[in-house]
Amino acid sequence: MMESSKVPALTRAIDILDLIGRIGPCSAATIIDELAIPKSTAYLLLGELKKQRFLRMDSADNYCLWTRLVELAGQALSKLDLRELARPRLTQLMDECGLLCHLGITDRENAWYILKIESSSTISVRSHEGKSLSLSRSGIGKCLLAWQPQPEREAIIATLDWRKATPTTITTPEGLREELARIRARGWSFDNGEDYPDVRCVAAPIFNASNQLTAAISVVGTRLQINDDNRDYLAGKAIACAKDISRLLGWTSPFEQQAS
């Protein structure tokens, strides 16, 4: 049995916001019927929610969610420490894969590791938090570049260094554009020894509540640890981890949005 609220007016106000969030703009009559709120109480609550900018009226006299919710959500999300938010899930990914895992961000010209979860494997790839990465020769770098808006992506491509670090390095803008299109299509990136010949990496993107790219995670190993036999499996694990972290940031997948 659900415990009755000690602050029923607050509970009813939250129920109103939840209802509109779930079914979209609706009339006062719908709110009263759906939530079984007395009419006089409902209008008092709706009036106060309008006054505080949690709700507004649209042209059809339906109640809609309004800007105060966006402000509060933005303030809450801005206070989240992405590293600490990602750490438990990234640690779980490391346990599942037995390989080094990273969280990375971009500052436009480079990618950077901001969190490293070391594996217990006897074979380890050396890295460190704060390390900079190429946006065209690393798994996290290519992942972060792939989901940039096209104008920003093209501006970055125009500034990249095309030196050939290994036999598999992508050395032309055209080749990189094709690779980025493949990454967006399959949902993950792969570093095929493009910066260091013996290092392999799969990476997946993290998105926020506005479906904007926020960061990327990676699973890193040697060419013996990541190969054709397990690459797709590791990519699936990375994608699942990235989606879990994205949900903590308020992201919802298109399928979840359709179902709600």
C-alpha positions as CSV (number, residue, x, y, z in Angstrom):
1,M,0.0,0.0,0.0
2,M,1.4,3.4,-1.0
3,E,2.0,5.8,1.8
4,S,-0.2,8.8,1.7
5,S,1.6,12.1,1.1
6,K,2.2,14.5,4.0
7,V,2.2,17.3,1.4
8,P,-0.8,16.5,-0.9
9,A,-0.8,19.8,-2.7
10,L,2.9,19.2,-3.8
11,T,2.2,15.7,-4.8
12,R,-0.8,16.8,-6.9
13,A,1.3,19.5,-8.6
14,I,4.0,16.9,-9.4
15,D,1.3,14.6,-10.8
16,I,0.0,17.4,-13.0
17,L,3.5,18.0,-14.4
18,D,4.1,14.2,-14.9
19,L,0.8,13.8,-16.7
20,I,1.5,16.7,-19.1
21,G,5.0,15.4,-19.7
22,R,3.6,11.9,-20.5
23,I,0.6,12.7,-22.7
24,G,1.5,16.3,-23.9
25,P,-0.6,19.5,-23.8
26,C,-4.0,18.9,-22.2
27,S,-7.1,20.7,-20.9
28,A,-8.0,21.3,-17.3
29,A,-10.9,18.9,-17.7
30,T,-8.5,16.2,-18.8
31,I,-6.2,16.8,-15.9
32,I,-9.1,16.8,-13.4
33,D,-10.5,13.5,-14.9
34,E,-7.2,11.7,-15.2
35,L,-5.9,12.6,-11.7
36,A,-9.2,12.7,-9.9
37,I,-8.4,16.1,-8.4
38,P,-11.3,18.3,-7.1
39,K,-12.0,21.1,-9.6
40,S,-11.3,24.0,-7.2
41,T,-8.0,22.4,-6.1
42,A,-7.0,21.7,-9.7
43,Y,-7.5,25.3,-10.8
44,L,-5.6,26.7,-7.8
45,L,-2.6,24.4,-8.6
46,L,-2.7,25.2,-12.3
47,G,-2.8,28.9,-11.6
48,E,0.2,28.7,-9.3
49,L,2.1,26.5,-11.7
50,K,1.4,29.1,-14.5
51,K,2.5,31.9,-12.2
52,Q,5.8,30.1,-11.5
53,R,6.4,29.4,-15.2
54,F,6.1,25.6,-14.9
55,L,3.1,25.7,-17.2
56,R,1.7,27.9,-19.9
57,M,-1.5,28.0,-22.0
58,D,-1.3,27.3,-25.7
59,S,-3.6,28.6,-28.4
60,A,-6.1,25.8,-27.8
61,D,-6.3,26.6,-24.1
62,N,-4.4,23.5,-23.2
63,Y,-1.8,23.4,-20.5
64,C,1.9,22.9,-21.6
65,L,5.1,22.5,-19.8
66,W,7.1,25.7,-19.7
67,T,10.5,27.3,-19.3
68,R,11.0,27.0,-15.5
69,L,11.4,23.2,-16.0
70,V,14.0,23.8,-18.6
71,E,15.9,26.2,-16.4
72,L,15.9,23.8,-13.4
73,A,16.9,20.8,-15.6
74,G,19.8,22.8,-17.0
75,Q,21.0,23.9,-13.6
76,A,20.8,20.3,-12.3
77,L,22.6,18.8,-15.3
78,S,25.3,21.4,-15.2
79,K,26.2,20.3,-11.7
80,L,26.7,16.7,-12.6
81,D,30.3,15.5,-12.5
82,L,30.5,13.5,-15.7
83,R,33.5,11.6,-14.4
84,E,31.8,10.5,-11.2
85,L,28.6,9.7,-13.1
86,A,30.4,7.5,-15.6
87,R,32.8,5.8,-13.2
88,P,30.6,3.0,-11.8
89,R,29.3,2.0,-15.3
90,L,32.7,2.3,-16.9
91,T,34.1,0.1,-14.1
92,Q,31.4,-2.5,-14.8
93,L,32.4,-2.4,-18.5
94,M,36.0,-3.0,-17.6
95,D,35.0,-6.0,-15.4
96,E,32.9,-7.4,-18.3
97,C,35.6,-7.0,-20.9
98,G,38.7,-7.3,-18.8
99,L,40.3,-4.4,-20.8
100,L,41.3,-0.8,-20.1
101,C,38.4,1.7,-20.4
102,H,38.4,5.4,-21.0
103,L,36.0,8.4,-20.9
104,G,36.9,11.1,-23.3
105,I,35.8,14.6,-24.4
106,T,36.8,17.0,-27.2
107,D,37.7,20.7,-27.1
108,R,37.4,20.9,-30.9
109,E,41.0,20.5,-31.9
110,N,41.8,17.3,-29.8
111,A,40.2,14.6,-27.8
112,W,41.2,14.1,-24.2
113,Y,41.0,11.2,-21.7
114,I,39.3,12.5,-18.6
115,L,38.8,9.1,-16.8
116,K,40.8,5.9,-17.0
117,I,39.6,2.6,-15.5
118,E,42.6,0.3,-15.5
119,S,42.2,-3.4,-16.1
120,S,43.7,-6.3,-14.2
121,S,45.1,-7.8,-17.4
122,T,48.8,-8.7,-17.5
123,I,48.9,-7.1,-20.9
124,S,48.1,-3.4,-20.6
125,V,48.1,-0.4,-22.9
126,R,49.8,2.6,-21.3
127,S,47.7,5.8,-21.1
128,H,46.8,8.5,-18.5
129,E,44.0,10.9,-17.7
130,G,44.7,14.2,-19.4
131,K,46.3,12.6,-22.4
132,S,45.4,14.2,-25.7
133,L,44.3,12.2,-28.7
134,S,44.1,12.7,-32.4
135,L,40.6,13.2,-33.7
136,S,41.4,11.2,-36.9
137,R,43.6,8.4,-35.6
138,S,42.0,7.3,-32.3
139,G,38.8,5.5,-31.5
140,I,37.5,8.1,-29.1
141,G,38.7,10.9,-31.4
142,K,36.9,9.6,-34.4
143,C,33.8,8.9,-32.4
144,L,33.7,12.4,-31.0
145,L,34.3,13.9,-34.5
146,A,31.6,11.7,-36.2
147,W,28.7,13.2,-34.2
148,Q,29.7,16.8,-34.5
149,P,27.3,19.0,-36.5
150,Q,28.4,19.0,-40.1
151,P,29.7,22.6,-40.2
152,E,31.8,22.1,-37.1
153,R,33.0,18.7,-38.4
154,E,34.1,20.1,-41.7
155,A,35.9,23.0,-40.0
156,I,37.8,20.5,-37.8
157,I,38.7,18.3,-40.8
158,A,40.2,21.3,-42.5
159,T,42.7,21.7,-39.6
160,L,43.8,18.1,-39.1
161,D,47.3,16.7,-39.4
162,W,47.4,14.1,-42.2
163,R,50.8,12.5,-41.4
164,K,50.9,8.7,-41.7
165,A,51.6,7.4,-38.3
166,T,51.1,3.7,-39.2
167,P,50.2,1.7,-42.3
168,T,46.5,2.0,-41.4
169,T,46.3,5.7,-40.7
170,I,43.7,7.6,-42.6
171,T,45.6,10.2,-44.6
172,T,42.9,12.2,-46.6
173,P,39.9,14.2,-45.8
174,E,37.8,12.1,-48.2
175,G,38.9,8.9,-46.5
176,L,38.0,10.3,-43.1
177,R,34.6,11.5,-44.2
178,E,33.8,8.0,-45.4
179,E,35.0,6.5,-42.1
180,L,32.9,9.0,-40.1
181,A,29.8,8.1,-42.1
182,R,30.4,4.4,-41.4
183,I,30.8,5.3,-37.7
184,R,27.5,7.2,-37.6
185,A,25.7,4.4,-39.4
186,R,26.8,1.5,-37.1
187,G,26.9,3.6,-33.9
188,W,30.6,3.0,-32.8
189,S,34.1,3.6,-34.0
190,F,37.2,1.5,-34.3
191,D,40.9,2.4,-34.1
192,N,42.6,-0.2,-36.2
193,G,46.1,0.6,-35.1
194,E,46.0,4.0,-36.7
195,D,48.1,5.9,-34.2
196,Y,50.0,3.1,-32.5
197,P,50.4,-0.1,-34.6
198,D,49.7,-2.6,-31.8
199,V,46.8,-0.8,-30.2
200,R,43.1,-1.4,-31.0
201,C,40.1,0.4,-29.6
202,V,36.3,0.5,-29.9
203,A,34.4,3.6,-28.8
204,A,30.8,4.7,-28.4
205,P,29.2,8.1,-28.0
206,I,27.4,9.6,-25.0
207,F,24.6,12.1,-25.5
208,N,22.8,14.4,-23.1
209,A,19.1,15.2,-22.6
210,S,19.1,17.5,-25.7
211,N,20.5,14.6,-27.7
212,Q,23.8,16.5,-28.1
213,L,27.1,14.7,-28.0
214,T,28.7,15.0,-24.6
215,A,31.6,12.5,-24.5
216,A,32.6,9.1,-25.6
217,I,33.8,5.9,-24.0
218,S,36.3,3.3,-25.2
219,V,37.6,-0.2,-24.6
220,V,41.3,-0.4,-25.4
221,G,43.6,-3.3,-25.9
222,T,46.4,-4.8,-28.0
223,R,45.9,-6.3,-31.4
224,L,45.9,-9.7,-29.6
225,Q,43.1,-8.6,-27.1
226,I,40.9,-6.9,-29.7
227,N,40.5,-8.7,-33.0
228,D,38.0,-9.7,-35.7
229,D,36.7,-12.4,-33.4
230,N,35.6,-10.2,-30.5
231,R,35.5,-6.7,-31.9
232,D,31.7,-6.6,-32.5
233,Y,31.0,-8.1,-29.1
234,L,33.2,-5.4,-27.4
235,A,31.4,-2.7,-29.5
236,G,28.1,-4.0,-28.3
237,K,29.3,-3.8,-24.7
238,A,30.6,-0.2,-25.3
239,I,27.4,0.9,-26.9
240,A,25.3,-0.5,-24.0
241,C,27.6,1.3,-21.4
242,A,27.4,4.6,-23.4
243,K,23.6,4.4,-23.5
244,D,23.4,3.8,-19.7
245,I,25.6,6.9,-19.0
246,S,23.6,8.9,-21.6
247,R,20.4,8.0,-19.7
248,L,21.9,9.3,-16.5
249,L,22.3,12.6,-18.3
250,G,18.6,12.6,-19.3
251,W,18.9,11.1,-22.8
252,T,16.2,8.9,-24.1
253,S,16.4,6.7,-27.3
254,P,13.9,7.3,-30.1
255,F,12.2,4.0,-29.3
256,E,11.8,4.9,-25.6
257,Q,10.3,8.3,-26.7
258,Q,7.8,6.5,-29.0
259,A,6.8,4.1,-26.2
260,S,6.3,6.8,-23.6
